[in-house]
């Protein structure tokens, strides 16, 4: 599910820290359980302002893809992921893809 922060119910909107308002991806706490809640991508207008496909710049698109791919790996491997080792590999992959 993808939602603009302003469109969220107030109790959920208040749970999204201001520092993550550009883009944030919810984390499933127990990915091994069959009855999982959906992953939600939250974004606001700052993501759209930073959404560029220019080389050598950090784009909102790259940040969005980093968060989404990290969360997908977390869920696919049932939470058994070493994120500090995984994130640099995803960043490298995205940089090569957007050269």
MILO-951574 format. One record per residue: residue number from 1; residue in three letters; x negated, y, z negated of N, C-alpha, C in turn. Coordinates in steps of 0.05 Angstrom, whole numbers, padded with zeros to 5 digits, always signed. Example, Ala and Ser with C-alpha at 12.3 -4.5 7.8 and 13.67 -1.06 7.14 Angstrom:
<rs>
(1, "ALA", (-00264, -00114, -00156), (-00246, -00090, -00156), (-00264, -00066, -00156));
(2, "SER", (-00257, -00045, -00142), (-00273, -00021, -00143), (-00258, +00001, -00157));
</rs>
This chain:
<rs>
(1, "UNK", (-00017, -00023, +00000), (+00000, +00000, +00000), (-00018, +00025, +00000));
(2, "UNK", (-00010, +00045, +00015), (-00025, +00070, +00017), (-00006, +00092, +00008));
(3, "UNK", (-00015, +00109, -00010), (+00002, +00131, -00021), (-00013, +00156, -00026));
(4, "UNK", (-00002, +00178, -00018), (-00012, +00205, -00025), (-00007, +00209, -00055));
(5, "UNK", (-00027, +00220, -00069), (-00024, +00223, -00098), (+00001, +00239, -00106));
(6, "UNK", (+00007, +00259, -00090), (+00030, +00276, -00097), (+00057, +00261, -00094));
(7, "UNK", (+00057, +00239, -00080), (+00082, +00223, -00076), (+00086, +00202, -00097));
(8, "UNK", (+00066, +00198, -00114), (+00068, +00178, -00135), (+00086, +00187, -00158));
(9, "UNK", (+00099, +00168, -00172), (+00113, +00176, -00196), (+00093, +00188, -00216));
(10, "UNK", (+00103, +00206, -00233), (+00085, +00222, -00250), (+00068, +00205, -00269));
(11, "UNK", (+00079, +00182, -00279), (+00063, +00166, -00297), (+00040, +00152, -00283));
(12, "UNK", (+00043, +00145, -00258), (+00021, +00134, -00242), (+00002, +00156, -00234));
(13, "UNK", (+00013, +00178, -00225), (-00004, +00201, -00216), (-00022, +00210, -00239));
(14, "UNK", (-00012, +00211, -00263), (-00028, +00219, -00286), (-00051, +00200, -00292));
(15, "UNK", (-00048, +00175, -00283), (-00069, +00155, -00288), (-00092, +00156, -00268));
(16, "UNK", (-00089, +00171, -00247), (-00110, +00174, -00227), (-00127, +00198, -00235));
(17, "UNK", (-00152, +00194, -00243), (-00169, +00217, -00252), (-00173, +00237, -00229));
(18, "UNK", (-00176, +00262, -00236), (-00180, +00283, -00216), (-00205, +00278, -00200));
(19, "UNK", (-00225, +00266, -00212), (-00250, +00261, -00198), (-00247, +00240, -00176));
(20, "UNK", (-00225, +00224, -00177), (-00220, +00204, -00157), (-00197, +00211, -00139));
(21, "UNK", (-00188, +00235, -00139), (-00164, +00242, -00124), (-00169, +00242, -00094));
(22, "UNK", (-00194, +00247, -00084), (-00199, +00246, -00055), (-00190, +00219, -00044));
(23, "UNK", (-00200, +00198, -00056), (-00193, +00170, -00049), (-00199, +00152, -00073));
(24, "UNK", (-00181, +00134, -00078), (-00185, +00115, -00099), (-00170, +00090, -00092));
(25, "UNK", (-00180, +00067, -00101), (-00168, +00041, -00095), (-00163, +00028, -00122));
(26, "UNK", (-00138, +00018, -00126), (-00131, +00005, -00151), (-00146, -00022, -00152));
(27, "UNK", (-00151, -00031, -00177), (-00166, -00055, -00182), (-00147, -00076, -00194));
(28, "UNK", (-00146, -00099, -00181), (-00130, -00122, -00192), (-00147, -00133, -00215));
(29, "UNK", (-00135, -00135, -00238), (-00151, -00143, -00262), (-00155, -00173, -00263));
(30, "UNK", (-00136, -00188, -00252), (-00139, -00218, -00252), (-00134, -00228, -00224));
(31, "UNK", (-00153, -00227, -00206), (-00149, -00236, -00178), (-00143, -00265, -00175));
(32, "UNK", (-00149, -00281, -00195), (-00145, -00310, -00193), (-00115, -00318, -00197));
(33, "UNK", (-00099, -00299, -00206), (-00071, -00305, -00212), (-00055, -00302, -00185));
(34, "UNK", (-00037, -00320, -00181), (-00021, -00320, -00156), (-00002, -00296, -00154));
(35, "UNK", (+00009, -00288, -00176), (+00029, -00266, -00176), (+00015, -00239, -00179));
(36, "UNK", (-00001, -00232, -00160), (-00016, -00207, -00162), (+00000, -00183, -00153));
(37, "UNK", (-00006, -00161, -00165), (+00005, -00136, -00156), (-00010, -00126, -00131));
(38, "UNK", (+00003, -00111, -00114), (-00012, -00103, -00090), (-00034, -00083, -00096));
(39, "UNK", (-00054, -00083, -00079), (-00075, -00063, -00081), (-00064, -00037, -00070));
(40, "UNK", (-00069, -00015, -00084), (-00059, +00011, -00075), (-00082, +00029, -00069));
(41, "UNK", (-00081, +00042, -00046), (-00101, +00063, -00038), (-00088, +00090, -00043));
(42, "UNK", (-00100, +00105, -00061), (-00090, +00132, -00068), (-00107, +00152, -00053));
(43, "UNK", (-00095, +00172, -00041), (-00111, +00193, -00028), (-00097, +00220, -00032));
(44, "UNK", (-00113, +00241, -00027), (-00100, +00268, -00027), (-00113, +00284, -00005));
(45, "UNK", (-00107, +00309, -00004), (-00115, +00326, +00019), (-00145, +00329, +00021));
(46, "UNK", (-00160, +00325, -00001), (-00189, +00328, +00001), (-00201, +00306, +00018));
(47, "UNK", (-00188, +00282, +00019), (-00198, +00261, +00036), (-00195, +00270, +00065));
(48, "UNK", (-00172, +00281, +00072), (-00167, +00290, +00099), (-00186, +00312, +00108));
(49, "UNK", (-00194, +00329, +00090), (-00213, +00351, +00097), (-00241, +00340, +00101));
(50, "UNK", (-00247, +00317, +00088), (-00274, +00306, +00091), (-00275, +00283, +00111));
(51, "UNK", (-00254, +00279, +00126), (-00251, +00257, +00145), (-00265, +00264, +00171));
(52, "UNK", (-00291, +00258, +00173), (-00306, +00264, +00197), (-00320, +00239, +00207));
(53, "UNK", (-00325, +00239, +00233), (-00341, +00217, +00244), (-00367, +00228, +00255));
(54, "UNK", (-00381, +00243, +00239), (-00407, +00255, +00247), (-00429, +00238, +00235));
(55, "UNK", (-00450, +00235, +00251), (-00473, +00220, +00241), (-00488, +00237, +00220));
(56, "UNK", (-00500, +00223, +00201), (-00516, +00236, +00181), (-00500, +00250, +00159));
(57, "UNK", (-00474, +00248, +00159), (-00458, +00261, +00138), (-00442, +00239, +00123));
(58, "UNK", (-00436, +00245, +00098), (-00419, +00227, +00083), (-00390, +00235, +00089));
(59, "UNK", (-00376, +00218, +00101), (-00349, +00224, +00110), (-00328, +00212, +00090));
(60, "UNK", (-00305, +00224, +00089), (-00283, +00212, +00074), (-00276, +00185, +00084));
(61, "UNK", (-00279, +00180, +00110), (-00274, +00154, +00121), (-00293, +00133, +00110));
(62, "UNK", (-00319, +00140, +00108), (-00338, +00120, +00098), (-00333, +00114, +00068));
(63, "UNK", (-00326, +00135, +00053), (-00320, +00131, +00025), (-00295, +00113, +00022));
(64, "UNK", (-00275, +00118, +00038), (-00250, +00102, +00038), (-00257, +00073, +00045));
(65, "UNK", (-00272, +00069, +00066), (-00279, +00041, +00074), (-00296, +00027, +00053));
(66, "UNK", (-00314, +00042, +00040), (-00330, +00030, +00019), (-00312, +00020, -00004));
(67, "UNK", (-00294, +00036, -00013), (-00276, +00028, -00034), (-00259, +00005, -00027));
(68, "UNK", (-00247, +00006, -00002), (-00229, -00016, +00006), (-00244, -00042, +00010));
(69, "UNK", (-00267, -00041, +00023), (-00283, -00066, +00028), (-00293, -00078, +00002));
(70, "UNK", (-00301, -00060, -00017), (-00310, -00070, -00043), (-00287, -00084, -00058));
(71, "UNK", (-00263, -00072, -00057), (-00240, -00085, -00070), (-00232, -00111, -00056));
(72, "UNK", (-00233, -00111, -00030), (-00226, -00136, -00016), (-00246, -00159, -00023));
(73, "UNK", (-00271, -00153, -00025), (-00291, -00173, -00033), (-00285, -00182, -00062));
(74, "UNK", (-00278, -00163, -00079), (-00272, -00169, -00107), (-00249, -00189, -00108));
(75, "UNK", (-00228, -00185, -00092), (-00205, -00202, -00092), (-00211, -00229, -00078));
(76, "UNK", (-00225, -00228, -00056), (-00230, -00253, -00041), (-00248, -00272, -00057));
(77, "UNK", (-00266, -00261, -00073), (-00284, -00278, -00089), (-00274, -00280, -00118));
(78, "UNK", (-00248, -00274, -00122), (-00235, -00277, -00148), (-00249, -00263, -00171));
(79, "UNK", (-00259, -00240, -00165), (-00272, -00224, -00186), (-00301, -00232, -00192));
(80, "UNK", (-00311, -00253, -00179), (-00338, -00263, -00184), (-00358, -00249, -00165));
(81, "UNK", (-00358, -00222, -00166), (-00374, -00206, -00148), (-00392, -00188, -00165));
(82, "UNK", (-00417, -00186, -00158), (-00436, -00168, -00171), (-00435, -00142, -00156));
(83, "UNK", (-00418, -00124, -00164), (-00414, -00099, -00149), (-00439, -00082, -00146));
(84, "UNK", (-00457, -00080, -00166), (-00481, -00064, -00161), (-00498, -00075, -00138));
(85, "UNK", (-00497, -00101, -00133), (-00511, -00112, -00110), (-00495, -00111, -00084));
(86, "UNK", (-00469, -00112, -00087), (-00451, -00113, -00063), (-00449, -00085, -00050));
(87, "UNK", (-00445, -00064, -00066), (-00440, -00037, -00054), (-00462, -00028, -00036));
(88, "UNK", (-00487, -00030, -00043), (-00508, -00021, -00024), (-00507, -00036, +00003));
(89, "UNK", (-00499, -00062, +00002), (-00497, -00077, +00027), (-00474, -00067, +00044));
(90, "UNK", (-00452, -00060, +00031), (-00429, -00049, +00046), (-00436, -00022, +00058));
(91, "UNK", (-00450, -00005, +00042), (-00458, +00021, +00051), (-00477, +00018, +00076));
(92, "UNK", (-00496, +00000, +00074), (-00514, -00005, +00097), (-00498, -00014, +00121));
(93, "UNK", (-00479, -00032, +00118), (-00462, -00041, +00140), (-00447, -00018, +00152));
(94, "UNK", (-00435, -00001, +00136), (-00420, +00022, +00146), (-00438, +00042, +00160));
(95, "UNK", (-00461, +00047, +00149), (-00480, +00066, +00162), (-00488, +00056, +00190));
(96, "UNK", (-00493, +00030, +00192), (-00500, +00019, +00218), (-00476, +00020, +00237));
(97, "UNK", (-00452, +00016, +00227), (-00428, +00016, +00244), (-00423, +00045, +00254));
(98, "UNK", (-00430, +00065, +00239), (-00423, +00093, +00247), (-00447, +00109, +00256));
(99, "UNK", (-00468, +00095, +00266), (-00492, +00110, +00277), (-00485, +00123, +00302));
</rs>
